[in-house]
């Protein structure tokens, strides 16, 4: 059961990557950090 959940998550991740043109977790982390810093700047 857990296995299937993990597979589903990675599939969702992959389709999200495709949508945003992200190829790796590293790029995703960079993106998230940028968002984080931007939101910190605003407040």
Secondary structure, DSSP 8 states (H G I E B T S, - for coil): -HHHHHHHHHHHHHHHHHHHT--SHHHHHHHHHHHHHHHHHH-
